[in-house]
Amino acid sequence: MSVYPFEIRLGGFAITGYGIMMMVAFLMAGWAMQRELRRRRLDEDYAADIVVAAVVGGLLGAKLWYMALHGGPLLSRGGLVWYGGFLGGVVAVLLNGWRKRVPLLFTCELCAPALALGYGLGRVGCFMVNDDYGVPSSLPWAMKFPRGLPPTTVADLGNSGVAFPPGTDPTQVVAVHPTQLYETAVMLAAFAWLWQRRDHRHGTGWLFGGYLVCAGLERFLIEFIRVKDDRFLGGFSLAQAVSVGLVLAGLHFLVRYRRAAAAPAEPAALIPKTG
């Protein structure tokens, strides 16, 4: 099966599938946080504040991370790295929480399911723009991206470290793992797991630890079948190194907050004022 980038052209302006799904991802993550704030009877506007901070910090962080690794212009098609976006978004969201005097752990807990949901939906955008695919595959659902970022040709895959038999036509388009869709499926399952545990009886921060472990494990494993050009230390990628850090941090949260302390009061800054 050959898949081409989804794009809507309005005159000289192009709307890509990536842009559409990024918007959907942020909106749905905001919806999830708004639902949780409503359930707790807290100020639902905090969800919108988080989304705005995450959009600005996430997009800037993702682009700066990509530029640090590969160079290139700030404004271009593609070139957004998830870990850069994650770190940039985290910094912006936490600074926003500090500005509003909301405890850091509460913000982390609130964001945990939304992060999994947003990431899963965002990977659909990567699929629609034909980016972040996997290594060659002969499985029935393997897909060709003739106009991918870059195209899945023998020449382009070879430049990313994929080996082919001598004499293979460099212009041949090769079917690869649609790893974007694998990640979507796994992270939507993680969202469902986290969403069902919002009423856990552990300490505040435990749920965020669960998210970090899920996100780190998913990315660490998917990297083994991703096309990558930044492998080091026996074939491990930079993303896998970061993933190990996320898993260790997540395990720390899970252990540290596994026992519930006294029931924490809801953040005073988010309690709606009456009268």
C-alpha positions in Angstrom: 0.0 0.0 0.0 1.3 3.5 -0.9 0.4 6.4 1.3 0.8 10.1 0.4 0.8 13.2 2.6 -2.6 14.6 3.4 -2.7 18.3 2.5 -5.3 20.9 1.8 -4.3 23.8 -0.3 -6.0 27.2 0.0 -4.4 29.4 -2.6 -0.7 29.5 -1.7 -1.4 28.3 1.8 -1.2 24.6 2.7 -2.8 22.9 5.7 -1.1 19.6 6.4 -2.5 16.5 8.2 0.2 17.0 10.8 -1.1 20.5 11.6 -4.7 19.3 11.8 -3.9 16.4 14.1 -1.7 18.6 16.3 -4.7 20.9 16.8 -6.9 17.9 17.5 -4.3 16.5 20.0 -4.1 19.7 22.0 -7.9 20.2 22.0 -8.6 16.6 23.1 -5.9 16.9 25.8 -7.6 20.1 27.0 -10.9 18.4 27.0 -9.6 15.5 29.2 -8.2 18.0 31.7 -11.3 20.1 31.7 -13.4 16.9 32.4 -11.1 16.1 35.4 -11.3 19.7 36.8 -15.1 19.6 36.4 -15.2 16.3 38.3 -13.2 17.8 41.1 -15.3 21.0 41.0 -12.3 23.2 40.3 -11.8 26.1 37.9 -12.0 24.6 34.4 -10.2 27.5 32.8 -6.9 26.0 34.1 -7.1 23.4 31.3 -7.1 26.1 28.7 -4.1 27.8 30.4 -2.2 24.6 30.3 -3.1 24.0 26.6 -1.9 27.4 25.6 1.4 27.0 27.5 1.9 23.6 26.1 1.3 24.7 22.5 3.8 27.6 22.7 6.4 25.7 24.8 6.0 22.4 23.0 6.2 23.6 19.4 9.2 25.8 20.3 11.0 23.1 22.2 10.4 20.5 19.5 11.7 22.7 16.7 14.8 23.8 18.7 15.6 20.2 19.6 15.4 19.3 15.9 17.6 22.2 14.9 20.2 21.2 17.5 20.3 17.7 16.1 20.0 18.4 12.3 20.1 22.1 11.7 17.8 23.7 9.2 15.4 26.7 9.3 13.1 27.4 12.2 10.0 27.4 9.9 9.8 24.4 7.7 7.6 21.3 6.9 8.3 18.7 9.5 11.3 18.9 11.7 9.5 18.6 15.1 11.0 16.2 17.7 8.7 14.8 20.3 11.2 14.9 23.2 12.0 18.5 22.5 8.3 19.3 22.4 7.8 17.3 25.7 10.6 19.2 27.5 9.5 22.6 26.1 5.9 22.0 27.0 6.7 20.8 30.5 8.8 23.9 31.2 6.0 26.2 29.9 3.2 24.4 31.7 5.1 24.3 35.0 6.0 28.0 34.8 2.3 28.7 34.1 1.3 26.6 37.2 3.9 28.5 39.3 2.5 31.8 38.1 -1.0 30.7 39.1 0.2 29.2 42.4 -0.9 25.7 41.6 1.2 22.9 43.3 3.5 21.2 40.8 2.4 17.7 41.6 -1.2 18.6 41.1 -0.5 19.9 37.6 1.5 16.8 36.8 -1.3 14.5 38.0 -3.9 16.5 36.0 -1.8 16.3 32.8 -0.9 12.6 33.0 -3.9 11.0 31.0 -4.1 14.1 28.7 -0.4 13.7 27.7 -1.0 10.1 26.7 -4.1 11.0 24.7 -2.4 14.0 23.0 0.6 12.0 22.1 -1.4 9.2 20.6 -3.4 11.5 18.4 -0.4 13.5 17.5 1.2 10.4 16.0 -1.7 10.2 13.6 -0.4 13.5 12.3 3.0 12.1 11.7 1.4 9.3 9.7 -0.6 11.8 7.6 2.6 13.7 6.8 4.5 10.5 6.2 7.2 11.1 8.8 8.7 9.0 11.6 8.1 5.6 10.0 9.9 2.3 10.6 12.3 0.0 9.0 11.5 -2.1 5.9 8.9 -4.8 6.5 7.1 -7.5 4.5 4.1 -7.7 6.8 0.7 -7.3 5.2 0.1 -3.9 6.7 3.5 -2.5 5.7 3.2 0.8 3.8 5.2 2.8 1.2 5.7 6.5 1.5 6.8 7.8 -1.9 6.6 11.4 -0.8 7.6 10.9 2.9 9.9 12.9 5.0 12.1 11.5 3.5 10.6 9.1 0.9 11.0 5.4 1.7 13.3 4.8 -1.2 16.3 2.6 -1.1 18.6 5.6 -1.4 17.0 7.6 1.4 16.7 4.6 3.7 20.3 3.7 3.0 21.3 7.2 4.2 19.6 6.4 7.5 21.6 3.3 8.0 19.3 0.6 6.5 21.3 -2.0 4.5 20.2 -3.4 1.2 21.7 -6.0 -1.1 24.3 -4.6 -3.6 22.8 -3.6 -6.9 19.4 -2.7 -5.4 17.7 0.1 -7.4 18.2 3.3 -5.3 14.9 4.7 -6.6 12.9 1.7 -5.5 10.2 2.6 -3.0 10.2 0.2 -0.1 7.3 -0.8 2.3 8.1 -0.1 6.0 6.5 -0.5 9.4 3.9 2.3 10.0 5.3 2.8 13.5 3.3 6.0 13.9 0.1 3.9 14.0 1.7 1.4 16.4 2.5 4.3 18.8 -1.1 5.7 18.5 -2.5 2.3 19.5 -0.2 1.9 22.4 -0.6 5.4 23.8 -4.4 5.4 23.4 -4.4 2.2 25.5 -2.1 3.9 28.0 -4.6 6.8 28.1 -7.5 4.4 28.9 -5.4 2.8 31.7 -4.5 6.2 33.2 -8.1 7.6 32.8 -9.6 4.7 34.8 -7.1 5.3 37.6 -7.8 8.9 38.3 -9.4 7.9 41.6 -6.4 6.0 42.8 -5.7 6.0 46.5 -2.0 6.7 46.2 -0.3 10.0 46.8 -0.6 12.9 44.4 2.1 12.3 41.7 1.6 8.5 41.4 -0.5 8.8 38.3 2.1 11.0 36.6 4.7 8.3 37.4 2.5 5.8 35.6 2.4 8.0 32.5 6.2 8.4 32.5 6.7 4.6 32.7 4.2 4.0 29.9 5.6 6.8 27.6 9.2 5.8 28.2 8.7 2.1 27.6 6.6 2.7 24.5 9.2 4.9 22.9 12.2 2.8 24.0 10.7 -0.3 22.3 9.4 1.4 19.2 12.9 2.8 18.5 14.1 -0.7 17.7 12.0 -0.7 14.5 12.2 3.0 13.7 14.4 4.4 10.9 17.0 6.4 12.8 20.3 8.2 12.0 21.3 9.0 15.6 22.2 5.6 16.9 25.1 5.2 19.3 26.3 2.9 22.1 25.6 -0.5 20.4 22.8 0.7 18.2 20.7 2.5 20.8 19.2 5.9 19.8 19.2 9.2 21.6 15.5 8.8 22.2 16.1 5.5 23.9 18.6 7.1 26.3 15.9 9.8 27.1 13.3 7.0 27.5 15.4 5.2 30.1 15.5 8.5 32.1 11.7 8.8 31.8 11.1 5.2 33.0 13.5 5.7 36.0 11.8 9.0 36.9 8.4 7.3 36.6 9.4 4.4 38.8 10.6 7.0 41.4 7.2 8.6 41.4 5.4 5.3 41.6 7.4 4.2 44.6 7.6 7.5 46.4 3.8 8.2 46.1 2.5 4.6 46.3 1.2 5.2 49.9 -1.5 7.9 50.3 -0.7 10.5 52.8 -3.5 12.6 54.4 -6.1 13.5 51.8 -4.6 16.6 50.1 -6.7 19.7 49.9 -7.6 20.8 46.4 -5.4 23.8 45.2 -6.8 26.9 46.7 -6.0 28.8 43.5 -8.4 26.6 41.5 -11.4 26.6 43.9 -14.1 28.8 42.2 -15.0 31.8 44.2 -18.6 32.1 45.3 -20.7 35.1 46.0 
